[in-house]
Amino acid sequence: MISIVRIADGETTRWAVRTTPDDGAGTPTLDAPLDIGLAQLLAMPLAEARRVVESAGGGAPATARTLAPVDAQEVWAAGVTYERSRVGRREESPHGDLYDGVYDGERPELFFKAVPWRVVGDGEAVGIRADSSWDVPEPELGLVVNSRGEIFGYLVGNDMSSRSIEGENPLYLPQAKVYDRSCALGPGIVPVWAVPDGPMTITMRIERGQGTVFEGETSTASLHRSLAELVDWLTRAMVFPSGAVLLTGTGLVPDADVTLAEGDTVVIEIAGVGRIANPVTVVGRSSQAQSTREGA
């Protein structure tokens, strides 16, 4: 498998084409340096970007730590694109009819998720809000879209979410979704030409101590909308000169009795794309009213 990775190289970061063998013969994973960054790559037509990626040479054994594979890209996300997501919104909110309308409507729900510097990579901590009481990861296939609205590649995404805040009022969606460490992406970008056609299996596990508090599996075959349709809506009235990442929604929602806690680990894997594992930490602070009550 090949992927485009962003790696730490001493005090600097750089991009490389990573080749990961699957022959089981002990062949090392190799990184071939790219002379340009992701923003420049996504400014090109897909065919030209493919030539750049495939011409990368001089690979050395991969030893550097990988970072979140974004540099100048906004991260956006789609909501209620799986039936399980629609059911989950009904569980948390008295406004169930609103989500039914999104699921069945012509126009999808699209929302801004993160700027690059708020995104964490594989192995880095994802956050749960200190002022939230019900928090879940949302494992999602991420689309890396170029400046022309073409799908350049795929990555693994985690759209961390506060179900208690969104459930209180749908207008609180930005606070439920957009905060420090609320988005994990990685481990690299698998180019669209390197992924077999057909649905992808998505699995997620929440580990706590020596046990597992949630484990589930879904498939992109259950997506209510096509990938091309979601990209079309995202790019209808916005341009992305450096490309963008679009998370495509989740088909895995833990039951109502499951909420993340500090110290948990979230493991997400998408067949043919990759795997990320992120510990959980608390970010932010409780409200002033909460702090006053707790100190009383």
Phi and psi in degrees as a GROMACS rama.xvg file:
@    title "Ramachandran Plot"
@    xaxis  label "Phi"
@    yaxis  label "Psi"
@TYPE xy
-111.992  150.185  ILE-2
-151.756  157.136  SER-3
-99.2602  122.147  ILE-4
-122.199  151.984  VAL-5
-108.477  124.091  ARG-6
-126.817  152.47  ILE-7
-83.6884  127.669  ALA-8
-128.392  86.5682  ASP-9
66.5366  -123.695  GLY-10
-89.5924  -2.5947  GLU-11
-118.209  170.488  THR-12
-121.855  153.172  THR-13
-149.201  167.548  ARG-14
-107.494  147.707  TRP-15
-148.884  159.203  ALA-16
-97.6387  116.696  VAL-17
-99.2661  129.949  ARG-18
-110.107  117.143  THR-19
-111.099  111.2  THR-20
-71.7202  150.957  PRO-21
-124.378  26.5188  ASP-22
-86.8502  -8.13433  ASP-23
67.8345  13.2761  GLY-24
-100.31  11.1813  ALA-25
83.0166  11.232  GLY-26
-65.0107  132.537  THR-27
-72.3152  153.08  PRO-28
-74.2527  133.827  THR-29
-117.681  143.621  LEU-30
-115.051  121.358  ASP-31
-105.167  122.923  ALA-32
-64.2961  143.105  PRO-33
-101.653  140.567  LEU-34
-83.5822  -7.63758  ASP-35
-128.808  164.691  ILE-36
-92.1263  176.718  GLY-37
-63.0842  -39.4662  LEU-38
-57.8764  -42.7042  ALA-39
-69.0485  -37.7628  GLN-40
-63.931  -40.8331  LEU-41
-79.5638  -9.52057  LEU-42
-79.2114  -12.6682  ALA-43
-90.2514  157.074  MET-44
-60.5964  154.55  PRO-45
-56.1401  -44.398  LEU-46
-62.2398  -39.6986  ALA-47
-69.2255  -41.5031  GLU-48
-62.4413  -36.642  ALA-49
-62.8026  -40.6796  ARG-50
-62.8808  -38.7964  ARG-51
-64.0009  -46.7132  VAL-52
-63.0447  -44.998  VAL-53
-74.828  -15.6152  GLU-54
-91.8057  -4.90672  SER-55
-64.4  130.992  ALA-56
-139.268  -176.55  GLY-57
75.1552  35.4522  GLY-58
-64.3428  142.771  GLY-59
-122.041  157.034  ALA-60
-54.1706  134.616  PRO-61
-75.3888  119.074  ALA-62
-129.615  -20.594  THR-63
-76.0255  154.344  ALA-64
-74.7729  135.867  ARG-65
-84.5277  147.767  THR-66
-115.097  171.539  LEU-67
-57.3696  129.889  ALA-68
-82.5043  61.4413  PRO-69
-141.071  152.237  VAL-70
-129.131  -53.9136  ASP-71
-124.732  16.6999  ALA-72
-93.4472  132.57  GLN-73
-70.3652  149.572  GLU-74
-110.721  125.408  VAL-75
-117.203  166.285  TRP-76
-145.978  151.523  ALA-77
-107.215  144.788  ALA-78
-120.084  156.51  GLY-79
54.2843  48.9226  VAL-80
-102.475  -5.85205  THR-81
-121.151  150.821  TYR-82
-59.0208  -39.557  GLU-83
-62.8454  -33.5064  ARG-84
-67.2475  -40.877  SER-85
-61.656  -43.242  ARG-86
-63.0364  -41.0087  VAL-87
-61.7307  -39.098  GLY-88
-65.8505  -35.0382  ARG-89
-64.8707  -37.3738  ARG-90
-63.5457  -35.852  GLU-91
-96.9553  -13.0821  GLU-92
-136.887  144.246  SER-93
-78.3474  2.11857  PRO-94
-104.727  44.268  HIS-95
-59.1671  -36.3957  GLY-96
-61.2029  -31.8235  ASP-97
-60.9294  -43.9831  LEU-98
-72.9277  -31.9915  TYR-99
-60.7586  -40.243  ASP-100
-65.243  -35.0505  GLY-101
-68.8355  -44.3301  VAL-102
-63.0788  -41.6127  TYR-103
-92.0559  -12.6361  ASP-104
-75.0382  163.508  GLY-105
-68.0881  -40.1306  GLU-106
-90.4305  127.052  ARG-107
-78.3214  164.632  PRO-108
-81.5861  123.925  GLU-109
-129.603  135.589  LEU-110
-143.377  153.045  PHE-111
-72.0083  136.352  PHE-112
-112.569  -49.6389  LYS-113
-161.436  150.641  ALA-114
-89.2628  159.554  VAL-115
-55.7772  -39.0123  PRO-116
-73.2286  -9.24071  TRP-117
-95.768  -3.15004  ARG-118
-87.7512  138.099  VAL-119
-108.872  157.136  VAL-120
-105.139  -174.342  GLY-121
-56.2348  130.92  ASP-122
88.6454  -15.1003  GLY-123
-87.679  157.595  GLU-124
-75.765  134.615  ALA-125
-94.7256  159.466  VAL-126
-112.896  148.713  GLY-127
-117.781  140.967  ILE-128
-71.2017  140.567  ARG-129
-66.9494  -23.4328  ALA-130
-100.399  20.303  ASP-131
-118.102  145.332  SER-132
-109.871  -6.19794  SER-133
-145.629  110.312  TRP-134
-133.031  138.759  ASP-135
-140.575  153.308  VAL-136
-84.3997  154.544  PRO-137
-128.304  103.811  GLU-138
-75.3164  128.757  PRO-139
-143.493  145.439  GLU-140
-72.587  125.732  LEU-141
-100.465  134.944  GLY-142
-101.826  130.338  LEU-143
-99.1243  115.964  VAL-144
-110.368  135.582  VAL-145
-86.8285  -178.91  ASN-146
-66  -16.1103  SER-147
-97.4862  5.12594  ARG-148
79.2742  17.0868  GLY-149
-90.8973  143.748  GLU-150
-77.087  114.566  ILE-151
-86.3825  -36.3475  PHE-152
-172.506  -175.127  GLY-153
-128.959  152.57  TYR-154
-148.712  170.914  LEU-155
-90.8583  133.606  VAL-156
-127.268  150.118  GLY-157
-129.561  110.263  ASN-158
-94.2608  84.7267  ASP-159
-62.2587  138.843  MET-160
-144.353  143.224  SER-161
-95.7298  109.317  SER-162
-73.1988  -30.1844  ARG-163
-68.9937  -39.5286  SER-164
-72.0076  -47.0078  ILE-165
-64.6519  -37.5623  GLU-166
-66.7345  -28.5664  GLY-167
-64.9785  -41.3561  GLU-168
-162.766  125.204  ASN-169
-57.2003  -24.1  PRO-170
-71.6096  -9.78861  LEU-171
-87  8.2154  TYR-172
-49.5811  -46.9175  LEU-173
-58.3632  -36.206  PRO-174
-73.8517  -29.6521  GLN-175
-74.0388  -24.2971  ALA-176
-114.733  -28.8988  LYS-177
-115.276  105.914  VAL-178
-163.278  174.466  TYR-179
-59.6458  134.148  ASP-180
64.588  25.1742  ARG-181
-89.3825  0.779117  SER-182
-139.212  124.763  CYS-183
-117.215  135.846  ALA-184
-134.836  146.623  LEU-185
159.589  -164.481  GLY-186
-74.1703  -23.0978  PRO-187
-154.143  -178.532  GLY-188
-103.111  118.889  ILE-189
-90.5353  118.894  VAL-190
-59.9535  148.504  PRO-191
-59.1444  -31.8521  VAL-192
-76.1107  -10.6582  TRP-193
-100.115  1.59901  ALA-194
-109.456  129.427  VAL-195
-61.2333  148.067  PRO-196
-64.1232  153.573  ASP-197
114.023  171.391  GLY-198
-63.4446  155.649  PRO-199
-115.98  137.28  MET-200
-84.3354  132.464  THR-201
-118.368  126.209  ILE-202
-122.097  151.628  THR-203
-143.383  143.64  MET-204
-137.479  135.89  ARG-205
-110.104  116.178  ILE-206
-101.078  139.62  GLU-207
-138.313  114.349  ARG-208
62.5308  -126.899  GLY-209
-95.5722  4.01571  GLN-210
-116.553  -178.66  GLY-211
-124.23  124.877  THR-212
-97.0913  -15.6552  VAL-213
-156.016  142.232  PHE-214
-150.151  131.659  GLU-215
-155.999  167.223  GLY-216
-143.598  142.614  GLU-217
-143.999  -175.099  THR-218
-144.099  147.827  SER-219
-65.6646  -9.81421  THR-220
-62.7704  -21.5019  ALA-221
-88.4943  -1.33455  SER-222
-59.1805  133.214  LEU-223
-78.3566  -18.7089  HIS-224
-128.468  154.714  ARG-225
-78.5529  157.756  SER-226
-62.2121  -42.2683  LEU-227
-61.8441  -37.1296  ALA-228
-64.4032  -44.3556  GLU-229
-62.9367  -42.515  LEU-230
-64.7058  -39.6997  VAL-231
-59.6402  -44.3548  ASP-232
-66.8623  -39.136  TRP-233
-61.3201  -38.0724  LEU-234
-98.5028  9.1766  THR-235
-65.6346  -38.2756  ARG-236
-131.923  17.0779  ALA-237
-137.763  144.071  MET-238
-109.562  149.467  VAL-239
-129.743  85.304  PHE-240
-58.0738  -29.0595  PRO-241
-104.959  15.0733  SER-242
80.5675  -179.92  GLY-243
-155.488  164.092  ALA-244
-113.42  133.491  VAL-245
-123.625  114.894  LEU-246
-81.137  139.538  LEU-247
-104.027  13.8133  THR-248
96.7359  165.773  GLY-249
-119.712  142.39  THR-250
-108.637  7.83684  GLY-251
-123.863  110.61  LEU-252
-126.687  115.811  VAL-253
-57.8836  155.251  PRO-254
-62.2679  164.371  ASP-255
-62.2469  -19.4635  ALA-256
-89.4469  5.58708  ASP-257
-108.08  124.571  VAL-258
-139.232  145.17  THR-259
-69.8877  150.223  LEU-260
-131.571  154.511  ALA-261
-57.6752  134.521  GLU-262
98.5956  -14.8775  GLY-263
-65.2048  164.108  ASP-264
-128.145  132.216  THR-265
-105.413  123.223  VAL-266
-116.407  121.289  VAL-267
-124.997  134.82  ILE-268
-136.229  136.912  GLU-269
-121.167  122.331  ILE-270
-57.7513  129.12  ALA-271
81.7323  -3.50011  GLY-272
-118.531  -46.2151  VAL-273
148.886  -172.458  GLY-274
-141.867  136.897  ARG-275
-128.1  146.896  ILE-276
-133.264  125.687  ALA-277
-133.459  126.284  ASN-278
-69.1613  161.904  PRO-279
-110.84  135.483  VAL-280
-133.616  161.197  THR-281
-91.189  135.044  VAL-282
-122.531  155.044  VAL-283
79.526  -161.716  GLY-284
-140.327  158.383  ARG-285
-70.8628  166.286  SER-286
-66.3136  161.435  SER-287
-59.7819  -38.1003  GLN-288
-64.6014  -42.2848  ALA-289
-61.6933  -46.9473  GLN-290
-60.1614  -39.5688  SER-291
-64.6032  -42.9697  THR-292
-65.1774  -42.8466  ARG-293
-67.4152  -29.3258  GLU-294
-83.6669  -10.5225  GLY-295
